[in-house]
Amino acid sequence: MKQRLTVLTLGVSDLTRSRCFYEALGWRSDSPPEIDVAFFQSGGMVVALWDRANVAADNGLELGSGFGGVSLAHNVASDAEVDVVLAEAAAAGARITKQPAPTFWGGYSGVFLDPDGHPWEVAHNPHWILMDDGDVILPD
Amino acid sequence: MKQRLTVLTLGVSDLTRSRCFYEALGWRSDSPPEIDVAFFQSGGMVVALWDRANVAADNGLELGSGFGGVSLAHNVASDAEVDVVLAEAAAAGARITKQPAPTFWGGYSGVFLDPDGHPWEVAHNPHWILMDDGDVILPD
């Protein structure tokens, strides 16, 4: 198995609401509105929104309750940019569960929840390499 | 907010067990074994393994029970390669929750669970573009 995550699917309870939320953050999907999924190109991978029950069934699983222990992050180039993105998320209706602040690992971050409670950490990590095209590279 | 997922963190209950599982699949991490996290470079992003309770607390959330509705996928270039990767996962101790089979969307896939129950769909999607370097590109 190659060392690659190629699709991350987020289970949602209302696709229109969730798609509008990500579009309010500036994301764009070419998926036709009449289909029951939205695909967003994210660098060399895809982020998908799909019905939560379908995500569970398609994986042969029962849906649990609450947070399943998977978090997402969006790395940016400066502390100030963390503040800007968190403010954008709040303006789009996101709940902020961690106000932007210095972190124990020497960076700066805050956390917002998308409409289904999936957490996004918006982070400036001065120890990692952030390329102009958005790629994040671990240091040697 | 740029259209980018840069880190996906999977909550784990036993980091050594989970790291060994991904290493058994052929993944490699340069994270020192003595730290409490393992980072894997995945194209232009990072997949991280970290204690489940820490993932919850770090996001200002309580851990729920069971599957939280987030699934991961690994795209490959052929149906036969799906079979090979699922067999590798089973050999590494993964539970297979969906045997490889044709899908409703015209592809072929199967699903395995990592040691903490995070589902990975191994998929051949003939409608998407899979680059030699592992990038997946949505069609126009």
Interface residues (C-beta under 8 A of the other chain):
Chain A: M1 K2 Q3 R4 L5 T6 V7 L8 T9 L10 G11 L25 G26 W27 R28 D30 F39 F40 Q41 S42 G43 G44 M45 V46 V47 R52 V55 A56 D58 N59 G60 L61 E62 L63 G64 S65 G66 F67 G68 G69 V70 S71 L72 A73 H74 N75 V76 V85 E88 A89 T97 K98 V111 D116 G117 H118 P119 E121 V122 A123 W128 L130 M131 D133 G134 D135 V136 I137 L138 D140
Chain B: M1 K2 Q3 R4 L5 T6 V7 L8 T9 L10 G11 L25 G26 W27 R28 D30 F39 F40 Q41 S42 G43 G44 M45 V46 V47 R52 V55 A56 D58 N59 G60 L61 E62 L63 G64 S65 G66 F67 G68 G69 V70 S71 L72 A73 H74 N75 V76 V85 E88 A89 T97 K98 V111 D116 G117 H118 P119 E121 V122 A123 W128 L130 M131 D133 G134 D135 V136 I137 L138 D140
